[in-house]
């Protein structure tokens, strides 16, 4: 019997059953109208119960089996038709089991307790920090390196302090991602510091001509001014259309295979290269030029790496063929 109750109204000989502002049944025979209304409400209750169960199942973090054993859900894989689902759960005794749950199985789906919700808040904060954007100059990379180091340490600390399994997994993912990114940032930072290009980029608006001497510093920094002027003079003599169209392919041919095989290393080296080539220029146009150059370097890198692999393969095959076709007398030489 449905717990929902209709409201009946009468207009002349007509009887109306109303629920939630809508007419769900009508007629002149009260018994017939009531029967139709009850059938409708039972069906509505059933559909809402199914929707609620589906929602609970979707958001559940734990499952209670028909024999009353509660386990934390580690993974779930539904079948093609959605009639059953493979569940992997860890139970209170530490045992991890995988089993099939049919759609009508007498199991309970339970959401995590408030402790999990509170534990997930720092996870969301750490994930947001991990997704933050940052510039690629020395100062920004240094700050990002320290930020990632603290981020990895905080994720490890929270995991060690004790957290639900799902939160612990997420914290470990964040820690690993932070460590990997920190290593990439460190490599880029080391390269920029070694090249020391950033120290010579003057702060001036983008323009296709040299920056005035007054913008470059005081007379006490003559060595810096001279170096910067040389870089600006060199950059003014660059054909930028040609640099963008032909430069990437020529640039990757000069890289050793070890650097070429690492997309991250190649990118940072290419960025330093194009920054040096465009020294003395700032603004959206030059930023766009640098981005396009680095993007084209990546395409050229893949082609060059594939070409070198093919060449190495052919050389190895040729050497093997020469060895196979050598006369027997060669074995005694």
N, C-alpha and C positions, 0 to 999 in steps of 0.2 A: 504494500500500500504506500502510495506516495505521501510524503510529508507536506507537499505543496497543496494549498487549498484555493479553489476558485471562488469567485464572487458571482452570485446569480442575480440577475435583474430581470424584470418583467415589463414588457411593453405590449399591452393588450393580451392576445393569446400567445405571443412569442416569448420564449424563455432564452436568455443569453447567459452563457458561462464565461466569465471574464477573469483573466490572470495577467498581471503585470501590464495592465492597460490595453490588452488585446482580447478580442472575442475568440475563445478557443472551441466553443461548441454552441449550437443554437437549435431550436426546434420547439414544437408545441407539447411534446411529451417530456415531463420532468425526468422520468427514469431514464429515458434514452439520452437526454442532454447530459445528465449526471454521469452516465456510463462513458459517454464520449469524452467528457472532461477528465475523468479519472484516468482513462487510457492515455490521453495526451500527456497528462502530468506525470504519469509513471514513465512514459517514454522519455520525457524531458529530464526527469530525475536520473534515469539511466545514462543518458547522453552526457549530462553534466558530471556524473560520477566518473564516467570513462575519461572525460577531459581532465578532471582533477587528478585521476590516477596517472594519466599520461604525463601531466605536468609534474607531479610528484616524482614520477619515475625519471623524468628528464633531469630534474634538479637534485635527485637523491645522491647522497654521498655514502650511504650505508644500505645494506639489505638485510632483512630478517627472514630466514628460511622458515618453511612450515613447521619445523621442530623447535623454533624459537631461538636459533643461533644467529647472532648478529655479526656481520662482517663488514669491513670497510671496502668499498668498491675501488679497485685499482684500474680496471679497464672493462670496456663493454664493446661488443661487436654484434650488431643486429644482422639477421639474415636478409636475403633479398626481398622477401615478402612481408617482413615485419612481424611474423607470427611468433618468432622466438628470438632470443638474444643470448649470446655467449657472455657470461659474466666472470670476471676474475676478481676475487675478493680475498682479503686477509682477515682472518678471524681472531678472536681474543687470545687464543692459544698460540698465535704466531703462524699458524698454518695458512698457506696460500693455496686456494683451490680455484679451478676453472670448471664451470658447469653451464648447462643450457637452462634457460628460464623461458617457459612457454607463456604466451600472452595471457592465458587464464590461470596461470599458476598461483597457488595460494601463498604468495610472498608479500612482504611489506617493504615499501621503499621509504627510507627515512633521510631527511636532510640533516646536515651536520648541525652541531650545537652552536650557540653563540660564540664559543671560544674560537671556533674556526673563522667566523666572520671577523673577529677582532684580530686574529692572526694574519688574515689576508690583507689587512689594511697596509702594513709596512711592505708587503709584497708588491702591492699596487704602486706604492711610492717608489720602491727600488726599480720596478719595471719602467716607470715614467722617467726616472733619471737615466736609465740605460738607453732610452729612446731619444734623449735630447740631442739636438743638432749642435755642431760646434765648427769653428773656423779651422783652417789648416796652417795657420802661422805658428811660429815657435811658441809664443806666449799661450795661445789657445790650446795647442797640443800638450804643453806642460800642465796646464790646469786640468785638461781632460784626463791625462795620465793619473794625476793624483786623485781625481774624482772616481775613476774606475777602480783604483787600488782600494779606496775607502769603501766603495760599493761592494766589491768582492768580499772584503773583510766583514762587512755588516751582514751580508747574506749568509756567510759561513757561521757567524755568531748566532744569528737567529735560528738557523737549522740545528746548531749544537745545543741551543737552549731548550729545544723540544717543541715540536709542532706537529699537527696532523700530517699524515703521509702525503696527501695531495699538495699541501703547502710546502712541505719539505722538498718534494720533487721540483716545485716551481723555484724555490730558493736556490737549489743546486743548479738549475738551468740558468738562472740569472748570474750566479757566481761564475759559472763556466764561460758564459757569453762575455762577462766583464773582463775576465782574465784574457780571453782570446783577443778582444778589442784592445785591451791595454798593451798587449804584445805588439799588435799592429801599430798602435800609436807610438810606442817606444821606437820601433824600427824607423818610422817616418821622422820622428823627432831627432834620432841619431843622425839620420841622413841630412836633414836640414841644418843641423848644427855643424856637421862636418863641412858641408858645402858653404855654410855661412852666407847664403844669398840674401836671406831676409834682412840682414843687418844693413844692406846697401840699398833697400828700396825706399826712395824718398816719398814723403806724404804730400802728394800734389794732385790736382785734378787731371783727369785723363785728357791728353791732347797730343797730337802727332808732332810735337816739337819738344825741344829740351826744356827742362824746368829752369827757371831763373836761379841764378846763384844765390840770391837773397833767401830763397826757400830751402837751401840745403844746409844751413848751419852757420856757425861763426868761424872767424879766421883761426880759432884755436883748434879746429878740426880739419886742417888743410888736407891731411892724408885721406880722410874720409871723403871730403869734397872731391878730391882728384879722382879717387876710385869710382865714386858715383858718376862723375861726369864722363869718365871713360865708358862705363856701362851704358849710360844714356846715349852717348855718341854712337856706340855700337848698335844699340837698339834702333836708333833712327835710320840706320842703314839697312835694316832688315826689310825684305819684301814679305809682308805678312800674309798676303794671299798665297804666295808660294810656300811659305812656312806652314800654313794650315793644310794645303793640298798635298805637298810632297814631304814636309817635315816629319810627320809621324812614321812613315815607312822607312825613311832614312835613319831616324833615331833608333828604332828597334834593331836595325841591322848592326848597330854598334854595341848592343848589350850582350853580355855573356849569357850563355844558356841558362845558368842557374838563376840569374835575375829575371830572365825572360819567362821562366816557368812559373814565377810567382807574380800573380796579377797585382797584388797589393804593393809589392816592392817596385814593380814597373810603373805603377800609377804614381807613386810618390816621387820617383826619379823623374818621370815625365813632367810632373807638376813643377818641380824645382827647375827643370830645364826651361820650360816655357815662361816661368816667372823671371828667370834671368834674361830671356830674350825680350821680354816686355818691360824691363826695368824702367822706371820713370813714369809709367802710366798707371792711372787708377780710374775706377768708375765701372759702371755696369757693362760698358762695351768690352773693356779689357777682361773683365771677369767672364763674360760670355765667350770671348775668344779662348781663354785658358781652358774653360770647361769643354769646349768643342775640340780643342787640341788633345786633351787628355782622353776624351772619348774615342777619338780617332786612333790614338796610340793603342788603346785596348784592342781595337779591331785589327790593327796592323800587327800587334803582338801575337794574336792567335794565328794569323796567317804565317808569320815568320817562324813561330814555334812548330807549326805543322810542317813547314817546309824543311826545317832543320831535322826533324824526326824522319821525314821521308828520305832526306839526303843520307842521314846516318844509316838508315835501313838499307839503302841501295849500296852504300860503300861496304857495309858488312856482308851483304849478299855477294857483291863482286869479289870480296876477299875470300869468302868461302868457296866461291866457284873456282877461283884461281888455285886455291889449295886442293880442291877436289880433282882438278884437271892436271895437276902437276905430274910429270912422269915419275915412275917408280925410282929412277936413278936419283931424283932429287932428295929422296929420303936418306941417302948415304953421303950427301954432300956435307 
